[in-house]
Amino acid sequence: MIKKILSMGLAAAMASSVATTALAQDATPVKIGWSAWSDAEFATKLAAKLIEDELGQDVELVQTDVAPLYQGVSRGDLDLMMMAWLPQTHADYYARVKDDVETIGTVYDGAKLGWIVPNYIPEDMISSIEDLSKDEVKEKLDSTIQGIDPGAGLTRLSQQAVKDYGLDDYNLQISSEAGMLTTVDRAMRSEDWFVATSWSPHWMFGKYDVRYIEDPKKSLGEAEHVDILARKGFQEDRPEVAAFLSRMKLPISDLEAGMFNAQETSYEEAVAQYIEDHPDQVDAWVGKD
């Protein structure tokens, strides 16, 4: 009888310990890392809003560069990131941490990297990256390709494209997304020629009349998927959040519309509007269906 009572007491203590641990984990904010790219900012802030409002758990957003994102998740300093461009763009980063992270979902499929030009440049002048070697085109472009962050996968692939296409006379202008967009905006206003590194989804395709040029050597890769990576053990620690994220999938057209709205208003307003306009989708993500 005493053994039975002791056994029951031990079971109750263990159950209490498990419950206390679960409560402690839920009381700790979910730490989501992100880099300052428009698609990542919209998707991350949308997920954070729903985790807080629908799942009742706090979220801490940590903005940093791409390399520290992967390192942070692999070390457990961050719970997750929602912008792993695979299989090619972030291949180097992912290869270093793949054994220390878990993939819990795909935010969207059909992501694309490429170089863009404005549509007022005739296609018989520039339709392909190969056309950038023409002397008259080189002169009009001032032998410059507008780039983004030095640590971006797009930058690494663009550097490779410069080599593959023999564009040694060109300067790949390393900058940032904001810097590239400022250059594009200024050029569009005066109808100057430019070529810039870019990607889809992006709100700029809703604002500017631009087009991708062909990449016959596939130096910049083909269609990709953007995954959610989490630290080891996250799915066991936060099963409700992990289940939600595994169901969260954004159509690219919806994402681009939300990103464009964010440029016209703010990311917070655009996220709130997206949630209001897509109640059935949100219910399915959070498991209400």
N, C-alpha and C positions, 0 to 999 in steps of 0.2 A: 504494500500500500504506500509506504514511504517512497519507494523507488518510482512508483507511478506518479506521485505528487511532484517529486523532483523532476521527473521527465516532463510533466506538464508545465512546470515552472520554467524549465530550460527552453521548451518550445515557445512559450509565451515571450520569454526574454529575447529569443532569436527573432521572432516576428516583430517585436517592438523595435529591435535594432535595425532590421531591414526597412521598416516603415520610417524610422528616424533618418536613415541614410537617404531614402528616396525623397523625403521632405527637404533634406539639406541640399540635395542635388537640384531639386526644383526651385529652391530659394536662390541658387546661384545663377546669375544671368547666363544665357546662351551667348557665347562670344563668337561673333561672325566677322571674319576678315574680308575686306574688299579693297580693290584698287580703284582709283578715280577714273573709271571708264563709264560712259553713259549707260550702257546695257547692264553692267555689273551693279551700278548704283541703283537703277530702277528695280531690278530683280531682288537685290539684297534688301532694300528698304520695304519692298512689298512683302517679302517673307517675314521680315522683322515685325511689321505692323500686324500681320495675321497671327504670328506666334504670341504676341502680347495680347491682342484683343480677343482672339478666338480660343487660344490654348491657355491663356492666363499665366504665361511665363515671361519673365523679364529678358530683355535682349541688350547686349552691349555690342555696338558696332566699332570695329577697329580698322581704320584706314591705313594702308601701307602699300609698299611696292609689291610686285608679283613674286619675286624670289622669297622675301620674308613671309609671304602668305603661305607658300608651300612648306617652308621650314616651320612656321608657327603651328600649322595643323599637324605636321608629322611629329612634332615634339609635345603636342598636347597643350601648347600655350593658347591656341585658338581651338574652338570646337569644330568649326567648319568654314568652308569658303564655297562660293557659288559661281565660280568663273574659271573652271578648269577647261581650257580649250584643247580638245583632243580629237584625233590622235597626233596631229603634227605641231600645231602652234606652240603648245607648252610641253612638247615631248621631252625636252631636256630636263625641265623642272620635275615633271611627273616621274621620270625614270629614277631620279634620286630618292624619291620618297614613297614609291608605290607599295613597298612592303610595310609601311608605317601608317597608311591611311586606308579609309574605307570609302568606296563609291556608294552613295545612297540615293542617287537620282540623276536625271538629266533635265536641265532647265529648258533647253530647246535644242532642236536639231536643225541642220541646214545652215549653220553659221559659215561665213565666207570671209576670206581675206583677199585683198587685191589692191590695185592701184587705180585711181580714178582721175578723170579729166572732166572739165565742163563740156556740156553739149554744144556750146558755141564753137568749139574746135571741130572742124570738119573731120568726119570719119576717114576720109581718104588721106588725111594728114596723120592722124593718130587713131588706130583701131587696136593696136597691139603694143606690148612692151618693145617688140622688135623695132617699131617705128621710131623709138626715141633715139636711135642711132643716126637718123637722117640729120644732115647738117642744118637745114632750115628749122627743123623741130628743136634741135639742141639749142640753137640761137634764141628761139622764141621762149624756151623754157629756162633760159639762162643756166643751162646744165645743172638744174637743181631739182631734186625730188623731195617734197615736203614729208618729213617723217614724224614719228611720235617718240615715246619714252625709250631710253637706251636699253632698258631691261625687258621690253616687250617682245613676245615671240614674233610679232609682225616685223619688228625692226631686224631681228636676226634673219628672218626669211627674206626680207627686202635686201639686206646686205648680200645674201646669197644670190638673189635675182640680179643684182648689179653685176656680179661676177659671171653668172650664167649667160647673160645677154651682152657681155663685153662693154658695159657702160662705164668704163674706167674714168672717162672724162666728167662723169656726173658726181655731184656732191649730194649724198643722202643726208638731208638736214635733220639731225637728231634734235628733238624738241620735247613736246608733250601733246596729248590730245588737244588741250586748250590752245597751245601754240599753233598746231596744224590748222585748227578750225579758224583761228584769227586770220591766218594767211589766206585760207580758202575764202572766207567772207570778204576780205579786202579785194582779192582778185576778182571775185564774182561781181562785185559792185562796179569795177572798172573794166570788166571783160578782158582781163589779162590772162595769158595762158599759164597753166600750172598743171603739174601732176603731183598727186599726193597719195600716201599710203592710207588705206581705209579698211573698213570691215562692215559686215552686216551681221546682226541688226545694228542700225544707227539712225538717229533722228535726222541726220543731215540729208538723207535721201528724200525726206518729206519737205525739207526747206530749200534745198538747192537742186538745180537741174544739172545733175552730173551722171556720169556713167562709168562702169568698170571698163578697163581695156583688157584685151585678151592676154593670157599668159600661157602660150603654147608649150613651154617647157615645164609647166606646173611647178615652178620654183616656189610659188606662194601657197602650194597645197590645193586641196579640193575641199568639198563640203565637210564640215566638222560638227561635232556635238559638244555642248557646253555642260559639264557635269558638276555635281555637288560632291565635294570631298569632305570627309569628317575624320576626326582623330579616332584612333582605335578605341573601342569601347563606348563610343558615343551612342550607338543604337541601343545598347543595353541600358545606359544611364538615362537616356531621354527617348524612350520608345515612341511617345506620342509626337514629339517634334520630328523624329526621324521618319515616322510614317507619313506625316504631313508633307515633308520635303520630298519623299519618294513619289508622291502623287502630284506635286507642283510642276506642271509643264506648261510653258507659255508658247502659244503660236507666235511666230516671228512677226507677223503683221500686227498682232495685238501689242507686242512688246515695242515695236517701232512707233506705234501710235501713242503709247504711254510715254515713251521717251520724248517724243515731239511735244506732247502736252507739258511735260516737265520743263522743257526749255521756255515755253510760253508762260508758265506759271511758276511752279516749284516742284521738286520731287515729292514733297509731302502732299501737296494738293493733287498731283497726278496720281499718286498711289491711292489716295482716298477716292478719287473719281473712278479709278479702275475697279476698285472693290465694289463701288456702288453700281457700276455698269455691268458687272459680271457675277451676279449673286449665285447662279447655278454652278459656275466654275469654281468659285470660292468654297461653296458648300461641299463639292466633291473633293477638293483638296484637303479640307479639314476633317473629312470623314462624316459629314452630316447626312449624306445620301445613303 
